[in-house]
Amino acid sequence: MSAARRVATELATRLAVKSSPYHAAVNPCDAQESPGPSTARRRIRVKRPVEHDDPEDLANRLPAATIKKRAKTRTSVTIAETKPRSPKTSKVIPQSLAVPHPAPERWKEAYDAIKEMRSRIPAPVDTMGCDQAQWKEQDPKNSRFATLISLMLSSQTKDEVTDAAVAKLRTAVGGSLSVDAVIAADEATISEAISKVGFWRRKTQYIKQAAQRLRDDFESDVPKTVDELCSLPGVGPKMAFLALQVAWKLNLGIGVDVHVHRITNRLGWHRRPTKNPEETRLNLQSWLPKELHGEINHMLVGFGQTTVPECSS
């Protein structure tokens, strides 16, 4: 076929458009020829742009099964996008063992001997422990917050260093350790004040985040339950129990640190040596009289600082 005839044939072809009964976006077009020399017949598909479907127009143009399928698909997508996130739940701190640990033999003799020895030998914890930070504050909320800050800084840090860091932080934020003052201070200011304590970079973030949580969720005050305290960044069970004892005078459990953990194991107060402070705490709470829960930490920490070589180091 010559080029002139091919052009004439294409110009003579008309496209007859008719609606598809299967999809609104596609229209099959029949190629019909005008009288001319070509007798070829072909069928092509032309796709046109799809705009947003009008529900009423869909009802007229699409089969009922197709409309139902589309509606179901869209509903499932909407639900997936608007489904609310489940709230974060704080970890529940265990308070007792399923099977109580038996009281060790002659534990009271050892306890009284250590207590008598401690009364004669001063230790750093007596003058620079977490219970001392509160006395520099006038407002009760600030006193409780200062106790919490002291505990957060004390991890992996000697009492002498912690006490100095608390004093320097108090000065850096304006002379009083309050939730609002810590929130207003920038991280560089806090970091500079506590740079001598262990893990000071991480503790800077913990202090800022904990202060924000206290203002948002606890009316700028220290919580009164172990679980709520442990929901704060950088706060574990030991800090929580000690904070409740010092800040709120609540005797809800034993604060077990490395001193209590090591010394009670050396004394043979556990049927099998405990592997971590939490295991030690649960064992001790099984048999040690509750009236001694509030003093054993202070007593054994001082004993470790002054008498037990590996604890003092």
SVG drawing of the C-alpha trace seen along z (x, -y; Angstrom):
<svg xmlns="http://www.w3.org/2000/svg" viewBox="-28 -32 67 54">
<polyline fill="none" stroke="black" stroke-width="0.4" points="0.0,0.0 1.4,-3.4 2.0,-6.1 -0.7,-8.3 -3.3,-5.5 -2.4,-4.7 -2.9,-8.3 -6.2,-8.4 -7.3,-5.2 -6.4,-6.6 -8.2,-9.8 -11.3,-7.9 -11.4,-5.9 -13.9,-7.1 -13.9,-5.9 -17.3,-5.0 -17.2,-5.3 -19.5,-3.3 -19.6,-2.9 -18.1,0.2 -20.3,2.2 -17.3,3.4 -15.2,0.4 -15.8,-3.4 -12.2,-4.2 -12.2,-2.2 -14.2,-2.7 -13.9,-0.2 -13.9,-1.9 -14.9,-0.1 -13.0,-1.2 -15.5,-1.7 -14.3,-2.5 -15.9,-5.0 -16.2,-3.9 -12.7,-3.7 -10.2,-1.4 -9.2,0.3 -11.3,3.1 -9.2,3.7 -11.2,3.6 -9.5,3.3 -10.5,2.8 -8.5,0.6 -8.9,-0.4 -8.6,-4.1 -8.0,-4.8 -9.2,-8.2 -8.2,-9.9 -10.3,-8.9 -11.7,-11.6 -13.1,-11.1 -16.1,-8.8 -19.5,-10.3 -21.4,-7.7 -24.7,-8.3 -23.0,-8.0 -21.3,-4.8 -24.6,-3.3 -25.9,-4.0 -22.8,-2.8 -21.3,0.1 -22.7,3.5 -23.8,3.7 -21.1,6.3 -18.3,3.9 -19.7,1.0 -19.9,3.2 -16.3,4.4 -15.1,0.8 -16.9,-0.4 -15.5,2.4 -11.9,1.7 -12.2,-2.0 -13.7,-1.4 -10.8,1.0 -8.2,-1.6 -9.9,-4.3 -10.0,-2.2 -6.3,-1.3 -5.4,-5.0 -7.5,-6.2 -7.0,-3.3 -5.7,-4.8 -2.4,-3.7 -2.7,-1.6 -1.5,-3.6 1.9,-2.7 1.6,-0.8 4.2,-1.2 6.0,1.9 4.6,3.5 7.3,3.9 7.0,7.2 6.6,6.9 6.8,10.5 7.9,14.0 5.5,16.8 7.3,18.9 8.8,16.7 12.5,17.1 13.2,18.5 14.9,16.3 18.6,17.2 19.8,18.6 21.3,16.1 20.7,13.2 19.7,10.9 23.0,11.3 24.9,10.3 22.4,7.4 22.8,6.0 26.6,6.3 26.8,4.3 24.4,1.7 26.5,1.2 29.7,0.9 28.1,-1.6 27.1,-3.8 30.8,-4.2 32.2,-4.7 30.9,-7.6 30.5,-7.0 30.1,-9.3 26.4,-8.3 25.7,-9.8 26.4,-13.4 26.2,-13.2 23.5,-10.6 20.3,-11.2 18.5,-12.2 20.6,-15.3 19.6,-17.0 16.1,-17.9 17.4,-20.1 18.6,-22.8 15.1,-23.4 12.2,-25.4 9.3,-24.3 8.1,-20.7 7.8,-19.8 11.3,-21.1 12.6,-19.0 11.1,-15.8 12.3,-16.7 15.8,-17.3 15.8,-13.9 14.8,-12.3 17.5,-14.2 20.1,-13.1 19.1,-9.5 19.1,-9.7 22.7,-11.1 23.9,-8.6 23.9,-5.6 27.5,-4.4 28.8,-7.4 30.3,-7.9 28.3,-10.0 30.9,-12.7 30.6,-13.3 26.9,-13.1 26.5,-15.6 28.8,-18.1 26.9,-17.6 23.5,-18.3 24.9,-21.5 26.3,-22.7 23.1,-21.9 21.0,-23.8 23.2,-26.9 23.1,-26.5 19.3,-26.5 18.9,-29.5 19.4,-28.5 16.5,-26.0 15.9,-22.6 12.4,-22.8 10.7,-21.1 10.1,-24.3 13.7,-25.5 15.1,-22.2 12.7,-22.4 13.7,-26.0 17.5,-25.2 19.1,-24.0 20.9,-20.7 24.3,-22.3 23.8,-24.0 22.7,-20.7 25.5,-18.8 28.1,-21.2 26.8,-21.0 26.7,-17.2 29.7,-16.4 31.6,-14.6 29.0,-11.9 29.0,-8.6 27.1,-8.6 26.4,-12.3 25.3,-12.7 22.6,-10.1 21.6,-11.5 21.2,-14.9 18.5,-13.6 16.9,-11.6 16.6,-14.6 15.1,-16.8 12.6,-14.1 11.7,-13.2 11.0,-16.9 8.7,-17.2 6.8,-14.1 6.4,-15.3 4.9,-18.6 2.7,-17.0 1.4,-14.0 2.1,-14.5 1.4,-18.2 5.2,-18.9 5.6,-16.6 7.2,-13.2 4.8,-10.3 3.8,-8.3 3.9,-4.8 6.7,-2.5 5.2,-1.8 4.7,-5.5 8.3,-6.4 9.7,-3.5 7.8,-4.9 10.1,-8.0 13.2,-7.9 16.3,-6.8 14.5,-5.6 14.6,-2.0 13.2,-0.1 16.1,-1.0 15.6,-4.7 11.9,-4.4 11.8,-2.7 14.4,-5.1 12.6,-8.1 9.4,-7.0 11.1,-6.5 12.9,-9.8 10.5,-12.1 7.1,-10.7 8.1,-8.7 6.5,-5.6 8.0,-2.3 7.0,-0.2 10.1,1.9 13.9,2.2 16.2,0.1 18.9,2.6 22.1,1.2 25.5,2.9 26.4,2.6 23.2,4.4 23.5,7.0 27.1,7.9 27.1,7.8 23.9,9.9 25.4,12.5 28.6,12.5 26.7,12.9 24.9,16.0 21.5,14.5 20.3,16.1 19.8,19.8 21.4,19.6 23.5,16.6 21.4,14.0 22.3,12.8 21.0,9.2 19.7,6.5 16.1,7.2 16.4,10.9 18.1,9.8 15.3,7.3 12.6,9.9 14.4,12.4 15.0,9.8 11.5,8.6 10.3,12.2 11.8,12.5 13.3,9.2 10.8,7.5 9.2,4.5 10.3,2.0 13.9,2.6 13.2,2.1 13.7,-1.6 17.1,-1.5 18.9,1.5 20.1,-0.3 21.6,-3.2 23.3,-0.9 24.8,1.5 25.8,-1.2 27.8,-2.9 29.2,0.5 30.4,1.1 31.9,-2.3 34.0,-2.0 34.6,1.7 34.1,4.0 37.0,3.5 35.3,4.4 32.3,2.3 34.2,-0.8 36.1,-0.8"/>
</svg>
